[in-house]
Amino acid sequence: MPSVLIPGVLRAESGGASRLEVSADGSLRAVLDEMGERWPRLERRIRDESGALRRYVNVYVDGEDCRRSGGLDAPVPSAAEIHVLPSVAGG
């Protein structure tokens, strides 16, 4: 069962959980689709209205940047660990 690690800045959208277990595997899209059903506000912070990953959110599947391994079609093994990291900017 894949797990999704939630950074502190997004935990309000996951009910305060720092780690979420999801039953979907196979692709990042399947994982995010399940998240959209169970934690819709969190999923909307990760994907935009068209379903694409938001530009300033980075997602890693077992340490690999999903944008370099297929984007939403990146493979997600059943025991994968997925990190969601919003970009930080400022000056």
N, CA, C and O atoms as a CHARMM CRD file, in Angstrom:
* protein
*
  364
    1    1 MET  N      0.85000  -1.17000   0.00000 PROA 1      0.00000
    2    1 MET  CA     0.00000   0.00000   0.00000 PROA 1      0.00000
    3    1 MET  C      0.89600   1.23300   0.00000 PROA 1      0.00000
    4    1 MET  O      1.67400   1.41800   0.93500 PROA 1      0.00000
    5    2 PRO  N      0.80700   2.08300  -1.02600 PROA 2      0.00000
    6    2 PRO  CA     1.63600   3.29500  -1.05300 PROA 2      0.00000
    7    2 PRO  C      1.29900   4.23800   0.09900 PROA 2      0.00000
    8    2 PRO  O      0.17000   4.27300   0.58800 PROA 2      0.00000
    9    3 SER  N      2.29100   4.98700   0.51000 PROA 3      0.00000
   10    3 SER  CA     2.04500   6.02400   1.50700 PROA 3      0.00000
   11    3 SER  C      2.48600   7.36800   0.92900 PROA 3      0.00000
   12    3 SER  O      3.42600   7.45200   0.13900 PROA 3      0.00000
   13    4 VAL  N      1.78200   8.40200   1.34600 PROA 4      0.00000
   14    4 VAL  CA     2.04100   9.75200   0.87000 PROA 4      0.00000
   15    4 VAL  C      2.44600  10.59600   2.07800 PROA 4      0.00000
   16    4 VAL  O      1.69000  10.71000   3.04200 PROA 4      0.00000
   17    5 LEU  N      3.63900  11.18400   2.02200 PROA 5      0.00000
   18    5 LEU  CA     4.13100  12.03000   3.10400 PROA 5      0.00000
   19    5 LEU  C      3.69300  13.46200   2.84100 PROA 5      0.00000
   20    5 LEU  O      3.94200  14.02100   1.77300 PROA 5      0.00000
   21    6 ILE  N      3.03500  14.04100   3.83800 PROA 6      0.00000
   22    6 ILE  CA     2.45000  15.37500   3.69600 PROA 6      0.00000
   23    6 ILE  C      3.28000  16.38400   4.47900 PROA 6      0.00000
   24    6 ILE  O      3.48300  16.21100   5.68100 PROA 6      0.00000
   25    7 PRO  N      3.76500  17.43900   3.81700 PROA 7      0.00000
   26    7 PRO  CA     4.54500  18.45500   4.53000 PROA 7      0.00000
   27    7 PRO  C      3.64800  19.27500   5.46200 PROA 7      0.00000
   28    7 PRO  O      2.43300  19.34700   5.27300 PROA 7      0.00000
   29    8 GLY  N      4.26100  19.87900   6.45000 PROA 8      0.00000
   30    8 GLY  CA     3.51500  20.64400   7.43900 PROA 8      0.00000
   31    8 GLY  C      2.59200  21.68600   6.84000 PROA 8      0.00000
   32    8 GLY  O      1.49000  21.89000   7.34800 PROA 8      0.00000
   33    9 VAL  N      3.00400  22.34200   5.78900 PROA 9      0.00000
   34    9 VAL  CA     2.20900  23.41000   5.18500 PROA 9      0.00000
   35    9 VAL  C      0.89100  22.89300   4.58600 PROA 9      0.00000
   36    9 VAL  O     -0.03700  23.67600   4.38500 PROA 9      0.00000
   37   10 LEU  N      0.80000  21.61000   4.30600 PROA 10     0.00000
   38   10 LEU  CA    -0.42600  21.04500   3.71500 PROA 10     0.00000
   39   10 LEU  C     -1.21600  20.16400   4.69300 PROA 10     0.00000
   40   10 LEU  O     -2.25600  19.62000   4.32200 PROA 10     0.00000
   41   11 ARG  N     -0.74800  20.01900   5.90800 PROA 11     0.00000
   42   11 ARG  CA    -1.41400  19.08600   6.83500 PROA 11     0.00000
   43   11 ARG  C     -2.81800  19.49700   7.23100 PROA 11     0.00000
   44   11 ARG  O     -3.62700  18.64300   7.59400 PROA 11     0.00000
   45   12 ALA  N     -3.12600  20.76900   7.17200 PROA 12     0.00000
   46   12 ALA  CA    -4.49600  21.18700   7.48600 PROA 12     0.00000
   47   12 ALA  C     -5.48000  20.54700   6.51200 PROA 12     0.00000
   48   12 ALA  O     -6.63800  20.30500   6.85200 PROA 12     0.00000
   49   13 GLU  N     -5.00200  20.27400   5.29200 PROA 13     0.00000
   50   13 GLU  CA    -5.86700  19.68500   4.25600 PROA 13     0.00000
   51   13 GLU  C     -5.95800  18.16300   4.38200 PROA 13     0.00000
   52   13 GLU  O     -6.77700  17.53200   3.71400 PROA 13     0.00000
   53   14 SER  N     -5.12500  17.58000   5.23000 PROA 14     0.00000
   54   14 SER  CA    -5.16200  16.12600   5.42100 PROA 14     0.00000
   55   14 SER  C     -5.62700  15.76600   6.82400 PROA 14     0.00000
   56   14 SER  O     -5.37600  14.65900   7.30100 PROA 14     0.00000
   57   15 GLY  N     -6.30200  16.69700   7.48400 PROA 15     0.00000
   58   15 GLY  CA    -6.77900  16.44600   8.83600 PROA 15     0.00000
   59   15 GLY  C     -5.64800  16.36300   9.84500 PROA 15     0.00000
   60   15 GLY  O     -5.81100  15.77500  10.91400 PROA 15     0.00000
   61   16 GLY  N     -4.51000  16.94300   9.51800 PROA 16     0.00000
   62   16 GLY  CA    -3.36600  16.95600  10.42800 PROA 16     0.00000
   63   16 GLY  C     -2.43600  15.77100  10.24800 PROA 16     0.00000
   64   16 GLY  O     -1.40300  15.69600  10.91300 PROA 16     0.00000
   65   17 ALA  N     -2.77600  14.84900   9.37100 PROA 17     0.00000
   66   17 ALA  CA    -1.94100  13.66200   9.17000 PROA 17     0.00000
   67   17 ALA  C     -0.67400  14.00300   8.40500 PROA 17     0.00000
   68   17 ALA  O     -0.70800  14.76000   7.43500 PROA 17     0.00000
   69   18 SER  N      0.43700  13.44300   8.84500 PROA 18     0.00000
   70   18 SER  CA     1.70300  13.63900   8.13900 PROA 18     0.00000
   71   18 SER  C      1.96300  12.51800   7.14000 PROA 18     0.00000
   72   18 SER  O      2.81400  12.66000   6.26200 PROA 18     0.00000
   73   19 ARG  N      1.25000  11.42200   7.26000 PROA 19     0.00000
   74   19 ARG  CA     1.40600  10.28600   6.34600 PROA 19     0.00000
   75   19 ARG  C      0.02000   9.73000   6.05000 PROA 19     0.00000
   76   19 ARG  O     -0.76900   9.47900   6.96000 PROA 19     0.00000
   77   20 LEU  N     -0.26000   9.54500   4.78500 PROA 20     0.00000
   78   20 LEU  CA    -1.54100   8.98700   4.35700 PROA 20     0.00000
   79   20 LEU  C     -1.29300   7.65600   3.66200 PROA 20     0.00000
   80   20 LEU  O     -0.37300   7.53700   2.85300 PROA 20     0.00000
   81   21 GLU  N     -2.08800   6.68300   3.96600 PROA 21     0.00000
   82   21 GLU  CA    -2.01600   5.39500   3.28200 PROA 21     0.00000
   83   21 GLU  C     -3.12600   5.37500   2.23700 PROA 21     0.00000
   84   21 GLU  O     -4.27200   5.71000   2.53600 PROA 21     0.00000
   85   22 VAL  N     -2.78800   4.98700   1.02500 PROA 22     0.00000
   86   22 VAL  CA    -3.77500   4.90400  -0.04800 PROA 22     0.00000
   87   22 VAL  C     -3.77700   3.48100  -0.60000 PROA 22     0.00000
   88   22 VAL  O     -2.75300   2.79900  -0.58000 PROA 22     0.00000
   89   23 SER  N     -4.90600   3.05100  -1.08000 PROA 23     0.00000
   90   23 SER  CA    -4.99500   1.68300  -1.62200 PROA 23     0.00000
   91   23 SER  C     -4.64800   1.64800  -3.09900 PROA 23     0.00000
   92   23 SER  O     -4.27900   0.59700  -3.62300 PROA 23     0.00000
   93   24 ALA  N     -4.76100   2.78900  -3.78200 PROA 24     0.00000
   94   24 ALA  CA    -4.46900   2.83100  -5.22000 PROA 24     0.00000
   95   24 ALA  C     -2.97100   2.71600  -5.44300 PROA 24     0.00000
   96   24 ALA  O     -2.17900   3.29300  -4.69800 PROA 24     0.00000
   97   25 ASP  N     -2.59300   1.98100  -6.45400 PROA 25     0.00000
   98   25 ASP  CA    -1.20900   1.95200  -6.89600 PROA 25     0.00000
   99   25 ASP  C     -1.21800   1.77700  -8.40800 PROA 25     0.00000
  100   25 ASP  O     -2.27900   1.77200  -9.03100 PROA 25     0.00000
  101   26 GLY  N     -0.06300   1.63700  -8.98000 PROA 26     0.00000
  102   26 GLY  CA     0.01800   1.50600 -10.43600 PROA 26     0.00000
  103   26 GLY  C      0.54300   2.76500 -11.08700 PROA 26     0.00000
  104   26 GLY  O      1.48100   2.71700 -11.88200 PROA 26     0.00000
  105   27 SER  N     -0.06600   3.90300 -10.74900 PROA 27     0.00000
  106   27 SER  CA     0.40200   5.18000 -11.30900 PROA 27     0.00000
  107   27 SER  C      0.14000   6.29900 -10.31000 PROA 27     0.00000
  108   27 SER  O     -0.71000   6.18800  -9.42600 PROA 27     0.00000
  109   28 LEU  N      0.88800   7.36800 -10.47600 PROA 28     0.00000
  110   28 LEU  CA     0.67000   8.53400  -9.61600 PROA 28     0.00000
  111   28 LEU  C     -0.73700   9.08100  -9.82000 PROA 28     0.00000
  112   28 LEU  O     -1.36700   9.54700  -8.87100 PROA 28     0.00000
  113   29 ARG  N     -1.22500   9.02700 -11.04400 PROA 29     0.00000
  114   29 ARG  CA    -2.58600   9.49800 -11.32200 PROA 29     0.00000
  115   29 ARG  C     -3.61100   8.74600 -10.46600 PROA 29     0.00000
  116   29 ARG  O     -4.52100   9.36000  -9.90800 PROA 29     0.00000
  117   30 ALA  N     -3.46900   7.43300 -10.36100 PROA 30     0.00000
  118   30 ALA  CA    -4.40600   6.63100  -9.55800 PROA 30     0.00000
  119   30 ALA  C     -4.33500   7.03500  -8.08900 PROA 30     0.00000
  120   30 ALA  O     -5.36100   7.12900  -7.41700 PROA 30     0.00000
  121   31 VAL  N     -3.12400   7.27400  -7.59400 PROA 31     0.00000
  122   31 VAL  CA    -2.96400   7.69200  -6.20000 PROA 31     0.00000
  123   31 VAL  C     -3.63700   9.04400  -5.97600 PROA 31     0.00000
  124   31 VAL  O     -4.36600   9.22400  -5.00100 PROA 31     0.00000
  125   32 LEU  N     -3.39100   9.99200  -6.87900 PROA 32     0.00000
  126   32 LEU  CA    -3.98400  11.32600  -6.71500 PROA 32     0.00000
  127   32 LEU  C     -5.49300  11.29700  -6.91200 PROA 32     0.00000
  128   32 LEU  O     -6.21300  12.07600  -6.28700 PROA 32     0.00000
  129   33 ASP  N     -5.97700  10.41700  -7.76400 PROA 33     0.00000
  130   33 ASP  CA    -7.43100  10.28200  -7.91900 PROA 33     0.00000
  131   33 ASP  C     -8.06100   9.81600  -6.60000 PROA 33     0.00000
  132   33 ASP  O     -9.10000  10.33300  -6.18900 PROA 33     0.00000
  133   34 GLU  N     -7.43400   8.84500  -5.94700 PROA 34     0.00000
  134   34 GLU  CA    -7.96400   8.39200  -4.65300 PROA 34     0.00000
  135   34 GLU  C     -7.87700   9.50900  -3.62100 PROA 34     0.00000
  136   34 GLU  O     -8.80000   9.70500  -2.83000 PROA 34     0.00000
  137   35 MET  N     -6.77600  10.23200  -3.63100 PROA 35     0.00000
  138   35 MET  CA    -6.65200  11.35400  -2.69300 PROA 35     0.00000
  139   35 MET  C     -7.75400  12.37700  -2.94700 PROA 35     0.00000
  140   35 MET  O     -8.28800  12.96800  -2.00800 PROA 35     0.00000
  141   36 GLY  N     -8.09200  12.58600  -4.22400 PROA 36     0.00000
  142   36 GLY  CA    -9.15800  13.52400  -4.55400 PROA 36     0.00000
  143   36 GLY  C    -10.50800  13.10000  -3.99800 PROA 36     0.00000
  144   36 GLY  O    -11.34300  13.94500  -3.67600 PROA 36     0.00000
  145   37 GLU  N    -10.72400  11.80400  -3.88500 PROA 37     0.00000
  146   37 GLU  CA   -11.98000  11.29900  -3.32200 PROA 37     0.00000
  147   37 GLU  C    -11.98600  11.38700  -1.79800 PROA 37     0.00000
  148   37 GLU  O    -13.01100  11.68900  -1.18700 PROA 37     0.00000
  149   38 ARG  N    -10.82500  11.11700  -1.19200 PROA 38     0.00000
  150   38 ARG  CA   -10.76300  11.05800   0.26800 PROA 38     0.00000
  151   38 ARG  C    -10.37200  12.38500   0.92300 PROA 38     0.00000
  152   38 ARG  O    -10.87000  12.72200   1.99700 PROA 38     0.00000
  153   39 TRP  N     -9.48200  13.13400   0.27200 PROA 39     0.00000
  154   39 TRP  CA    -9.01100  14.42300   0.80300 PROA 39     0.00000
  155   39 TRP  C     -9.05000  15.44300  -0.33100 PROA 39     0.00000
  156   39 TRP  O     -7.99600  15.87000  -0.80200 PROA 39     0.00000
  157   40 PRO  N    -10.23600  15.84000  -0.77900 PROA 40     0.00000
  158   40 PRO  CA   -10.33500  16.68900  -1.97800 PROA 40     0.00000
  159   40 PRO  C     -9.59500  18.01800  -1.86300 PROA 40     0.00000
  160   40 PRO  O     -9.01900  18.47900  -2.84800 PROA 40     0.00000
  161   41 ARG  N     -9.59400  18.63400  -0.71300 PROA 41     0.00000
  162   41 ARG  CA    -8.89100  19.92400  -0.57200 PROA 41     0.00000
  163   41 ARG  C     -7.38800  19.74100  -0.72700 PROA 41     0.00000
  164   41 ARG  O     -6.71200  20.59300  -1.30500 PROA 41     0.00000
  165   42 LEU  N     -6.86900  18.64700  -0.21900 PROA 42     0.00000
  166   42 LEU  CA    -5.44300  18.37000  -0.37300 PROA 42     0.00000
  167   42 LEU  C     -5.09300  18.12200  -1.84200 PROA 42     0.00000
  168   42 LEU  O     -4.10800  18.65700  -2.35100 PROA 42     0.00000
  169   43 GLU  N     -5.89000  17.32600  -2.50100 PROA 43     0.00000
  170   43 GLU  CA    -5.63900  17.02100  -3.91400 PROA 43     0.00000
  171   43 GLU  C     -5.67000  18.28000  -4.75900 PROA 43     0.00000
  172   43 GLU  O     -4.89900  18.40000  -5.71100 PROA 43     0.00000
  173   44 ARG  N     -6.55100  19.22700  -4.43000 PROA 44     0.00000
  174   44 ARG  CA    -6.63400  20.48200  -5.19200 PROA 44     0.00000
  175   44 ARG  C     -5.40500  21.35300  -4.97500 PROA 44     0.00000
  176   44 ARG  O     -5.10800  22.21700  -5.80100 PROA 44     0.00000
  177   45 ARG  N     -4.70000  21.14300  -3.89500 PROA 45     0.00000
  178   45 ARG  CA    -3.45000  21.88500  -3.66700 PROA 45     0.00000
  179   45 ARG  C     -2.30200  21.27900  -4.47300 PROA 45     0.00000
  180   45 ARG  O     -1.27400  21.92100  -4.68500 PROA 45     0.00000
  181   46 ILE  N     -2.49000  20.03300  -4.91900 PROA 46     0.00000
  182   46 ILE  CA    -1.44400  19.33700  -5.67600 PROA 46     0.00000
  183   46 ILE  C     -1.71400  19.40700  -7.17800 PROA 46     0.00000
  184   46 ILE  O     -0.78000  19.55800  -7.96600 PROA 46     0.00000
  185   47 ARG  N     -2.98500  19.29900  -7.58500 PROA 47     0.00000
  186   47 ARG  CA    -3.33600  19.35200  -9.00900 PROA 47     0.00000
  187   47 ARG  C     -4.24400  20.54000  -9.27500 PROA 47     0.00000
  188   47 ARG  O     -4.99700  20.97800  -8.40500 PROA 47     0.00000
  189   48 ASP  N     -4.15600  21.05300 -10.49700 PROA 48     0.00000
  190   48 ASP  CA    -5.01000  22.18200 -10.86300 PROA 48     0.00000
  191   48 ASP  C     -6.35500  21.69900 -11.39500 PROA 48     0.00000
  192   48 ASP  O     -6.65800  20.50700 -11.35600 PROA 48     0.00000
  193   49 GLU  N     -7.14800  22.63100 -11.88900 PROA 49     0.00000
  194   49 GLU  CA    -8.50300  22.32100 -12.34600 PROA 49     0.00000
  195   49 GLU  C     -8.51300  21.33900 -13.51500 PROA 49     0.00000
  196   49 GLU  O     -9.48400  20.60800 -13.70800 PROA 49     0.00000
  197   50 SER  N     -7.42900  21.32500 -14.29500 PROA 50     0.00000
  198   50 SER  CA    -7.35700  20.40600 -15.43500 PROA 50     0.00000
  199   50 SER  C     -6.83400  19.02700 -15.03600 PROA 50     0.00000
  200   50 SER  O     -6.80300  18.11200 -15.85900 PROA 50     0.00000
  201   51 GLY  N     -6.43100  18.87900 -13.79900 PROA 51     0.00000
  202   51 GLY  CA    -5.90600  17.59900 -13.33100 PROA 51     0.00000
  203   51 GLY  C     -4.40000  17.48200 -13.43000 PROA 51     0.00000
  204   51 GLY  O     -3.83400  16.45800 -13.04700 PROA 51     0.00000
  205   52 ALA  N     -3.73900  18.51600 -13.94000 PROA 52     0.00000
  206   52 ALA  CA    -2.27300  18.50600 -14.04900 PROA 52     0.00000
  207   52 ALA  C     -1.64300  18.87300 -12.71400 PROA 52     0.00000
  208   52 ALA  O     -2.25200  19.54700 -11.88300 PROA 52     0.00000
  209   53 LEU  N     -0.41600  18.41800 -12.52900 PROA 53     0.00000
  210   53 LEU  CA     0.31700  18.81100 -11.33100 PROA 53     0.00000
  211   53 LEU  C      0.52000  20.31600 -11.33000 PROA 53     0.00000
  212   53 LEU  O      0.85800  20.90600 -12.35600 PROA 53     0.00000
  213   54 ARG  N      0.31500  20.92100 -10.19900 PROA 54     0.00000
  214   54 ARG  CA     0.55900  22.36300 -10.10700 PROA 54     0.00000
  215   54 ARG  C      2.04200  22.63400 -10.30700 PROA 54     0.00000
  216   54 ARG  O      2.90100  21.84900  -9.90600 PROA 54     0.00000
  217   55 ARG  N      2.31100  23.75500 -10.93000 PROA 55     0.00000
  218   55 ARG  CA     3.67500  24.10500 -11.30500 PROA 55     0.00000
  219   55 ARG  C      4.62700  24.17200 -10.11500 PROA 55     0.00000
  220   55 ARG  O      5.79200  23.79500 -10.23600 PROA 55     0.00000
  221   56 TYR  N      4.15100  24.64000  -8.98400 PROA 56     0.00000
  222   56 TYR  CA     5.02100  24.84000  -7.82700 PROA 56     0.00000
  223   56 TYR  C      4.90400  23.74400  -6.77900 PROA 56     0.00000
  224   56 TYR  O      5.19700  23.96600  -5.60400 PROA 56     0.00000
  225   57 VAL  N      4.47900  22.57500  -7.20100 PROA 57     0.00000
  226   57 VAL  CA     4.43800  21.42200  -6.30400 PROA 57     0.00000
  227   57 VAL  C      5.29800  20.33400  -6.93000 PROA 57     0.00000
  228   57 VAL  O      5.13300  19.98800  -8.10000 PROA 57     0.00000
  229   58 ASN  N      6.20200  19.81000  -6.14600 PROA 58     0.00000
  230   58 ASN  CA     7.05900  18.72000  -6.60200 PROA 58     0.00000
  231   58 ASN  C      6.61300  17.42900  -5.92600 PROA 58     0.00000
  232   58 ASN  O      6.31700  17.40600  -4.73100 PROA 58     0.00000
  233   59 VAL  N      6.57000  16.37100  -6.70100 PROA 59     0.00000
  234   59 VAL  CA     6.14700  15.07500  -6.18400 PROA 59     0.00000
  235   59 VAL  C      7.22600  14.05500  -6.53500 PROA 59     0.00000
  236   59 VAL  O      7.64500  13.94200  -7.68700 PROA 59     0.00000
  237   60 TYR  N      7.65800  13.32900  -5.53700 PROA 60     0.00000
  238   60 TYR  CA     8.69400  12.31200  -5.71500 PROA 60     0.00000
  239   60 TYR  C      8.11800  10.94200  -5.36000 PROA 60     0.00000
  240   60 TYR  O      7.47000  10.77500  -4.32700 PROA 60     0.00000
  241   61 VAL  N      8.36200   9.97900  -6.22400 PROA 61     0.00000
  242   61 VAL  CA     7.93900   8.60400  -5.96600 PROA 61     0.00000
  243   61 VAL  C      9.20300   7.80200  -5.71000 PROA 61     0.00000
  244   61 VAL  O     10.03500   7.64200  -6.60300 PROA 61     0.00000
  245   62 ASP  N      9.34600   7.30200  -4.49800 PROA 62     0.00000
  246   62 ASP  CA    10.55800   6.58800  -4.07600 PROA 62     0.00000
  247   62 ASP  C     11.81600   7.37000  -4.44000 PROA 62     0.00000
  248   62 ASP  O     12.80000   6.80400  -4.91700 PROA 62     0.00000
  249   63 GLY  N     11.76900   8.67400  -4.21000 PROA 63     0.00000
  250   63 GLY  CA    12.92500   9.52700  -4.41400 PROA 63     0.00000
  251   63 GLY  C     13.11000  10.03800  -5.82900 PROA 63     0.00000
  252   63 GLY  O     14.00400  10.85000  -6.06900 PROA 63     0.00000
  253   64 GLU  N     12.30300   9.59500  -6.76700 PROA 64     0.00000
  254   64 GLU  CA    12.41900  10.03400  -8.16000 PROA 64     0.00000
  255   64 GLU  C     11.40300  11.14000  -8.43800 PROA 64     0.00000
  256   64 GLU  O     10.22200  11.01000  -8.11900 PROA 64     0.00000
  257   65 ASP  N     11.87900  12.21900  -9.03300 PROA 65     0.00000
  258   65 ASP  CA    10.99000  13.30600  -9.42300 PROA 65     0.00000
  259   65 ASP  C     10.00100  12.76900 -10.45500 PROA 65     0.00000
  260   65 ASP  O     10.40700  12.28800 -11.51300 PROA 65     0.00000
  261   66 CYS  N      8.72800  12.84900 -10.15800 PROA 66     0.00000
  262   66 CYS  CA     7.72300  12.25600 -11.06100 PROA 66     0.00000
  263   66 CYS  C      7.74800  12.92000 -12.43300 PROA 66     0.00000
  264   66 CYS  O      7.38400  12.28600 -13.42300 PROA 66     0.00000
  265   67 ARG  N      8.16800  14.17800 -12.51500 PROA 67     0.00000
  266   67 ARG  CA     8.19400  14.86600 -13.81200 PROA 67     0.00000
  267   67 ARG  C      9.24600  14.25700 -14.74500 PROA 67     0.00000
  268   67 ARG  O      9.17700  14.43500 -15.96100 PROA 67     0.00000
  269   68 ARG  N     10.19200  13.55900 -14.18900 PROA 68     0.00000
  270   68 ARG  CA    11.22400  12.90400 -15.00100 PROA 68     0.00000
  271   68 ARG  C     10.93300  11.42600 -15.20400 PROA 68     0.00000
  272   68 ARG  O     11.67700  10.73100 -15.89600 PROA 68     0.00000
  273   69 SER  N      9.86700  10.95000 -14.61100 PROA 69     0.00000
  274   69 SER  CA     9.57400   9.52100 -14.73100 PROA 69     0.00000
  275   69 SER  C      8.13700   9.27500 -15.18400 PROA 69     0.00000
  276   69 SER  O      7.52500   8.27400 -14.81100 PROA 69     0.00000
  277   70 GLY  N      7.60300  10.19200 -15.99000 PROA 70     0.00000
  278   70 GLY  CA     6.28800   9.94900 -16.57200 PROA 70     0.00000
  279   70 GLY  C      5.18000  10.87200 -16.09500 PROA 70     0.00000
  280   70 GLY  O      4.03700  10.73400 -16.53100 PROA 70     0.00000
  281   71 GLY  N      5.49500  11.81200 -15.20700 PROA 71     0.00000
  282   71 GLY  CA     4.46800  12.73200 -14.73100 PROA 71     0.00000
  283   71 GLY  C      3.37300  11.98300 -13.98700 PROA 71     0.00000
  284   71 GLY  O      3.66200  11.17700 -13.10300 PROA 71     0.00000
  285   72 LEU  N      2.14100  12.24000 -14.33300 PROA 72     0.00000
  286   72 LEU  CA     1.02700  11.56200 -13.66400 PROA 72     0.00000
  287   72 LEU  C      1.00800  10.07100 -13.97000 PROA 72     0.00000
  288   72 LEU  O      0.38500   9.29300 -13.24700 PROA 72     0.00000
  289   73 ASP  N      1.68500   9.67600 -15.03200 PROA 73     0.00000
  290   73 ASP  CA     1.76300   8.25100 -15.36500 PROA 73     0.00000
  291   73 ASP  C      2.98100   7.57000 -14.74000 PROA 73     0.00000
  292   73 ASP  O      3.26200   6.41100 -15.04300 PROA 73     0.00000
  293   74 ALA  N      3.70000   8.27400 -13.87700 PROA 74     0.00000
  294   74 ALA  CA     4.84600   7.67200 -13.19900 PROA 74     0.00000
  295   74 ALA  C      4.39200   6.42000 -12.45900 PROA 74     0.00000
  296   74 ALA  O      3.36800   6.43500 -11.77600 PROA 74     0.00000
  297   75 PRO  N      5.15100   5.34200 -12.59400 PROA 75     0.00000
  298   75 PRO  CA     4.75500   4.10900 -11.91300 PROA 75     0.00000
  299   75 PRO  C      4.84800   4.23900 -10.39100 PROA 75     0.00000
  300   75 PRO  O      5.78900   4.83000  -9.86000 PROA 75     0.00000
  301   76 VAL  N      3.86200   3.67800  -9.70900 PROA 76     0.00000
  302   76 VAL  CA     3.82700   3.67900  -8.24400 PROA 76     0.00000
  303   76 VAL  C      3.67300   2.23100  -7.78200 PROA 76     0.00000
  304   76 VAL  O      2.58400   1.66200  -7.85500 PROA 76     0.00000
  305   77 PRO  N      4.77900   1.63700  -7.30300 PROA 77     0.00000
  306   77 PRO  CA     4.68900   0.27000  -6.77200 PROA 77     0.00000
  307   77 PRO  C      3.82700   0.23900  -5.51100 PROA 77     0.00000
  308   77 PRO  O      3.56200   1.27700  -4.90500 PROA 77     0.00000
  309   78 SER  N      3.40000  -0.93700  -5.12800 PROA 78     0.00000
  310   78 SER  CA     2.46900  -1.06900  -3.99700 PROA 78     0.00000
  311   78 SER  C      3.06900  -0.60900  -2.66800 PROA 78     0.00000
  312   78 SER  O      2.31800  -0.23300  -1.76800 PROA 78     0.00000
  313   79 ALA  N      4.37500  -0.62500  -2.51500 PROA 79     0.00000
  314   79 ALA  CA     4.99300  -0.19400  -1.25600 PROA 79     0.00000
  315   79 ALA  C      5.70900   1.14600  -1.41600 PROA 79     0.00000
  316   79 ALA  O      6.60300   1.46300  -0.63100 PROA 79     0.00000
  317   80 ALA  N      5.33400   1.92500  -2.40500 PROA 80     0.00000
  318   80 ALA  CA     6.02100   3.18900  -2.69000 PROA 80     0.00000
  319   80 ALA  C      5.80100   4.22000  -1.59300 PROA 80     0.00000
  320   80 ALA  O      4.80100   4.21400  -0.87600 PROA 80     0.00000
  321   81 GLU  N      6.78900   5.10500  -1.50000 PROA 81     0.00000
  322   81 GLU  CA     6.67500   6.25100  -0.61300 PROA 81     0.00000
  323   81 GLU  C      6.67800   7.49000  -1.50000 PROA 81     0.00000
  324   81 GLU  O      7.60500   7.70600  -2.28000 PROA 81     0.00000
  325   82 ILE  N      5.64200   8.29300  -1.37200 PROA 82     0.00000
  326   82 ILE  CA     5.45700   9.47100  -2.22400 PROA 82     0.00000
  327   82 ILE  C      5.61000  10.71400  -1.36200 PROA 82     0.00000
  328   82 ILE  O      4.93400  10.86300  -0.34400 PROA 82     0.00000
  329   83 HSD  N      6.50200  11.60100  -1.77400 PROA 83     0.00000
  330   83 HSD  CA     6.72300  12.85500  -1.05900 PROA 83     0.00000
  331   83 HSD  C      6.10700  13.99100  -1.86500 PROA 83     0.00000
  332   83 HSD  O      6.32000  14.08900  -3.07300 PROA 83     0.00000
  333   84 VAL  N      5.35900  14.82900  -1.20600 PROA 84     0.00000
  334   84 VAL  CA     4.78200  16.02300  -1.82100 PROA 84     0.00000
  335   84 VAL  C      5.51300  17.21600  -1.21700 PROA 84     0.00000
  336   84 VAL  O      5.51300  17.40900  -0.00100 PROA 84     0.00000
  337   85 LEU  N      6.13800  18.01700  -2.08700 PROA 85     0.00000
  338   85 LEU  CA     6.92400  19.15400  -1.60500 PROA 85     0.00000
  339   85 LEU  C      6.55200  20.40700  -2.37800 PROA 85     0.00000
  340   85 LEU  O      6.93200  20.55300  -3.54000 PROA 85     0.00000
  341   86 PRO  N      5.81400  21.31400  -1.74900 PROA 86     0.00000
  342   86 PRO  CA     5.54800  22.58900  -2.41000 PROA 86     0.00000
  343   86 PRO  C      6.84400  23.39100  -2.49200 PROA 86     0.00000
  344   86 PRO  O      7.66100  23.35800  -1.57100 PROA 86     0.00000
  345   87 SER  N      7.02600  24.10500  -3.58900 PROA 87     0.00000
  346   87 SER  CA     8.20000  24.95500  -3.73200 PROA 87     0.00000
  347   87 SER  C      8.09600  26.13200  -2.77200 PROA 87     0.00000
  348   87 SER  O      7.00200  26.57600  -2.42400 PROA 87     0.00000
  349   88 VAL  N      9.23800  26.61900  -2.35900 PROA 88     0.00000
  350   88 VAL  CA     9.30200  27.77700  -1.47500 PROA 88     0.00000
  351   88 VAL  C     10.00200  28.89000  -2.24100 PROA 88     0.00000
  352   88 VAL  O     11.06500  28.68900  -2.82700 PROA 88     0.00000
  353   89 ALA  N      9.39600  30.04600  -2.22500 PROA 89     0.00000
  354   89 ALA  CA     9.99500  31.18400  -2.90500 PROA 89     0.00000
  355   89 ALA  C      9.87300  32.40500  -2.00600 PROA 89     0.00000
  356   89 ALA  O      9.05300  32.45200  -1.08900 PROA 89     0.00000
  357   90 GLY  N     10.66900  33.33600  -2.28100 PROA 90     0.00000
  358   90 GLY  CA    10.59600  34.55400  -1.50000 PROA 90     0.00000
  359   90 GLY  C     11.82800  35.39600  -1.74200 PROA 90     0.00000
  360   90 GLY  O     12.71300  35.01200  -2.50700 PROA 90     0.00000
  361   91 GLY  N     11.88000  36.48400  -1.12400 PROA 91     0.00000
  362   91 GLY  CA    13.06000  37.29400  -1.32100 PROA 91     0.00000
  363   91 GLY  C     13.03400  38.51800  -0.48100 PROA 91     0.00000
  364   91 GLY  O     13.96800  39.31900  -0.52800 PROA 91     0.00000
